Amino acid sequence: MNLLDVFTALTYGELKQLKLSNFVPGDAESAPDPTSYAAIMSDINLGLTELHKRLFLRSEELYVQQYENIETYVLAWKYAASNAASTELYKYILDTVENPFQDNVLKIEECYNEIGEKIVLNDPTDDESIFTPTYRSIQVPNPVSANIVAVQYRANHPKLVYELGMDPEEVEVAIPDSLLEALLYYVAMRNFSSLNSDDNHEGNNYRKKFEDSIAQFKLTGLGIQPEVENSNFDGRGWI
């Protein structure tokens, strides 16, 4: 799916009643000004994030180098090895310039050790357990500098950025086609909810449609399921 697909569906569907509703290039007597495009892109980004929060749509992995003097590791861009601009003393996220960490953690799902064994999470009765004190940090009670932790996490979507003269047909929207309807409902909900009381009621209708669409998607079982085991250490030469 590309951004033009989303623009077209909004223009001739959910937003056709609004003055800002025409986002199809070359299909209007006068195209919306850039602020309208920026506003709708913001709504689309928020909708995509909401879908990725609610549903397991994107799974990514990173490697964390342990240090004996560090117990808590925050999965943030400033700690990435590829971040040449960062002044952090310890850059424990082992990414590369070719494949940089995108700072897109929504939820830590699973962790594995150097030999691909799953590590127990958040179990104070297990001596080998590590903990997730926040949505994007891991705490290793007894860190060993020679060890690495593989972290699999629920990832956010690549952010869409409006640029003057951009071709929306060339911009990928990273969700399944089966979730387009839910995304449209979310964008419509935000736009109608910000208007007067009558249109606000329409916003509530779209909110219900969005929730129903999410529920229906969950019933299909089309989201990503967490992996049973991890064998990537062997394949990528960590051991």
KABEL-V397590 format. One record per residue. N is the residue number from 0. RES is the residue in three letters. OMEGA is omega in degrees with one decimal (none if undefined). Layout:
n:N res:RES omega:OMEGA
n:N res:RES omega:OMEGA
This chain:
n:0 res:MET omega:177.0
n:1 res:ASN omega:-175.5
n:2 res:LEU omega:177.9
n:3 res:LEU omega:176.4
n:4 res:ASP omega:-179.5
n:5 res:VAL omega:178.5
n:6 res:PHE omega:-177.2
n:7 res:THR omega:-179.8
n:8 res:ALA omega:178.8
n:9 res:LEU omega:-176.6
n:10 res:THR omega:-176.1
n:11 res:TYR omega:-179.6
n:12 res:GLY omega:-168.7
n:13 res:GLU omega:-175.1
n:14 res:LEU omega:-174.8
n:15 res:LYS omega:179.7
n:16 res:GLN omega:-173.6
n:17 res:LEU omega:-177.9
n:18 res:LYS omega:-177.4
n:19 res:LEU omega:-165.8
n:20 res:SER omega:-175.8
n:21 res:ASN omega:-178.5
n:22 res:PHE omega:-179.6
n:23 res:VAL omega:-177.3
n:24 res:PRO omega:176.2
n:25 res:GLY omega:-176.0
n:26 res:ASP omega:-179.4
n:27 res:ALA omega:176.2
n:28 res:GLU omega:175.1
n:29 res:SER omega:-177.7
n:30 res:ALA omega:176.1
n:31 res:PRO omega:177.5
n:32 res:ASP omega:-175.8
n:33 res:PRO omega:179.7
n:34 res:THR omega:176.6
n:35 res:SER omega:176.7
n:36 res:TYR omega:179.9
n:37 res:ALA omega:-179.5
n:38 res:ALA omega:-178.1
n:39 res:ILE omega:176.5
n:40 res:MET omega:176.8
n:41 res:SER omega:178.6
n:42 res:ASP omega:179.8
n:43 res:ILE omega:177.5
n:44 res:ASN omega:178.4
n:45 res:LEU omega:178.1
n:46 res:GLY omega:178.6
n:47 res:LEU omega:178.0
n:48 res:THR omega:178.8
n:49 res:GLU omega:178.6
n:50 res:LEU omega:180.0
n:51 res:HIS omega:174.8
n:52 res:LYS omega:-174.3
n:53 res:ARG omega:-171.2
n:54 res:LEU omega:179.4
n:55 res:PHE omega:-173.3
n:56 res:LEU omega:-173.3
n:57 res:ARG omega:178.8
n:58 res:SER omega:176.8
n:59 res:GLU omega:-174.6
n:60 res:GLU omega:172.9
n:61 res:LEU omega:-179.0
n:62 res:TYR omega:-179.5
n:63 res:VAL omega:175.4
n:64 res:GLN omega:178.5
n:65 res:GLN omega:171.8
n:66 res:TYR omega:-174.9
n:67 res:GLU omega:-178.3
n:68 res:ASN omega:179.1
n:69 res:ILE omega:177.1
n:70 res:GLU omega:-175.7
n:71 res:THR omega:-177.3
n:72 res:TYR omega:179.9
n:73 res:VAL omega:-177.4
n:74 res:LEU omega:-177.6
n:75 res:ALA omega:-174.6
n:76 res:TRP omega:-176.5
n:77 res:LYS omega:178.6
n:78 res:TYR omega:-178.4
n:79 res:ALA omega:-178.8
n:80 res:ALA omega:-177.4
n:81 res:SER omega:-176.4
n:82 res:ASN omega:-177.0
n:83 res:ALA omega:-178.2
n:84 res:ALA omega:-177.5
n:85 res:SER omega:178.7
n:86 res:THR omega:178.8
n:87 res:GLU omega:-179.4
n:88 res:LEU omega:-178.4
n:89 res:TYR omega:174.9
n:90 res:LYS omega:-169.0
n:91 res:TYR omega:175.3
n:92 res:ILE omega:-171.6
n:93 res:LEU omega:175.3
n:94 res:ASP omega:178.9
n:95 res:THR omega:177.3
n:96 res:VAL omega:-179.7
n:97 res:GLU omega:-178.5
n:98 res:ASN omega:-174.3
n:99 res:PRO omega:172.1
n:100 res:PHE omega:-173.7
n:101 res:GLN omega:-180.0
n:102 res:ASP omega:-170.2
n:103 res:ASN omega:-178.0
n:104 res:VAL omega:172.5
n:105 res:LEU omega:-179.6
n:106 res:LYS omega:174.5
n:107 res:ILE omega:-176.9
n:108 res:GLU omega:-175.3
n:109 res:GLU omega:175.7
n:110 res:CYS omega:-178.5
n:111 res:TYR omega:177.9
n:112 res:ASN omega:-172.9
n:113 res:GLU omega:-178.6
n:114 res:ILE omega:174.3
n:115 res:GLY omega:179.3
n:116 res:GLU omega:179.2
n:117 res:LYS omega:179.7
n:118 res:ILE omega:177.1
n:119 res:VAL omega:179.5
n:120 res:LEU omega:168.5
n:121 res:ASN omega:177.0
n:122 res:ASP omega:-177.3
n:123 res:PRO omega:178.8
n:124 res:THR omega:-178.6
n:125 res:ASP omega:-177.6
n:126 res:ASP omega:-177.6
n:127 res:GLU omega:-175.9
n:128 res:SER omega:166.5
n:129 res:ILE omega:-170.0
n:130 res:PHE omega:177.8
n:131 res:THR omega:-176.8
n:132 res:PRO omega:174.0
n:133 res:THR omega:-177.1
n:134 res:TYR omega:-178.1
n:135 res:ARG omega:175.5
n:136 res:SER omega:173.9
n:137 res:ILE omega:178.1
n:138 res:GLN omega:179.6
n:139 res:VAL omega:-174.3
n:140 res:PRO omega:-178.7
n:141 res:ASN omega:-175.9
n:142 res:PRO omega:178.0
n:143 res:VAL omega:-172.0
n:144 res:SER omega:-179.7
n:145 res:ALA omega:-172.5
n:146 res:ASN omega:177.7
n:147 res:ILE omega:175.5
n:148 res:VAL omega:172.6
n:149 res:ALA omega:-177.8
n:150 res:VAL omega:173.2
n:151 res:GLN omega:-173.7
n:152 res:TYR omega:171.8
n:153 res:ARG omega:-171.9
n:154 res:ALA omega:174.5
n:155 res:ASN omega:-179.0
n:156 res:HIS omega:171.5
n:157 res:PRO omega:-175.9
n:158 res:LYS omega:175.7
n:159 res:LEU omega:-177.3
n:160 res:VAL omega:178.5
n:161 res:TYR omega:174.5
n:162 res:GLU omega:-179.0
n:163 res:LEU omega:179.6
n:164 res:GLY omega:-179.1
n:165 res:MET omega:176.5
n:166 res:ASP omega:-175.9
n:167 res:PRO omega:178.9
n:168 res:GLU omega:-179.6
n:169 res:GLU omega:-177.1
n:170 res:VAL omega:-178.4
n:171 res:GLU omega:171.7
n:172 res:VAL omega:-165.9
n:173 res:ALA omega:171.2
n:174 res:ILE omega:175.8
n:175 res:PRO omega:177.3
n:176 res:ASP omega:-178.3
n:177 res:SER omega:178.5
n:178 res:LEU omega:178.9
n:179 res:LEU omega:-179.2
n:180 res:GLU omega:180.0
n:181 res:ALA omega:178.8
n:182 res:LEU omega:179.0
n:183 res:LEU omega:178.8
n:184 res:TYR omega:-179.6
n:185 res:TYR omega:-179.7
n:186 res:VAL omega:178.5
n:187 res:ALA omega:178.3
n:188 res:MET omega:-178.6
n:189 res:ARG omega:-177.1
n:190 res:ASN omega:-179.3
n:191 res:PHE omega:-178.7
n:192 res:SER omega:-178.2
n:193 res:SER omega:-176.7
n:194 res:LEU omega:-176.2
n:195 res:ASN omega:-170.9
n:196 res:SER omega:-179.7
n:197 res:ASP omega:179.5
n:198 res:ASP omega:176.7
n:199 res:ASN omega:175.9
n:200 res:HIS omega:176.6
n:201 res:GLU omega:176.1
n:202 res:GLY omega:176.8
n:203 res:ASN omega:176.3
n:204 res:ASN omega:179.3
n:205 res:TYR omega:176.1
n:206 res:ARG omega:178.5
n:207 res:LYS omega:178.0
n:208 res:LYS omega:178.5
n:209 res:PHE omega:-179.7
n:210 res:GLU omega:178.9
n:211 res:ASP omega:179.8
n:212 res:SER omega:176.4
n:213 res:ILE omega:-179.6
n:214 res:ALA omega:179.8
n:215 res:GLN omega:178.6
n:216 res:PHE omega:179.3
n:217 res:LYS omega:-179.8
n:218 res:LEU omega:-178.6
n:219 res:THR omega:-178.5
n:220 res:GLY omega:-176.2
n:221 res:LEU omega:179.0
n:222 res:GLY omega:178.0
n:223 res:ILE omega:173.7
n:224 res:GLN omega:178.6
n:225 res:PRO omega:179.2
n:226 res:GLU omega:-179.6
n:227 res:VAL omega:179.0
n:228 res:GLU omega:-175.7
n:229 res:ASN omega:177.5
n:230 res:SER omega:-173.8
n:231 res:ASN omega:179.2
n:232 res:PHE omega:179.6
n:233 res:ASP omega:-175.6
n:234 res:GLY omega:-176.2
n:235 res:ARG omega:171.0
n:236 res:GLY omega:178.8
n:237 res:TRP omega:176.7
n:238 res:ILE omega:none
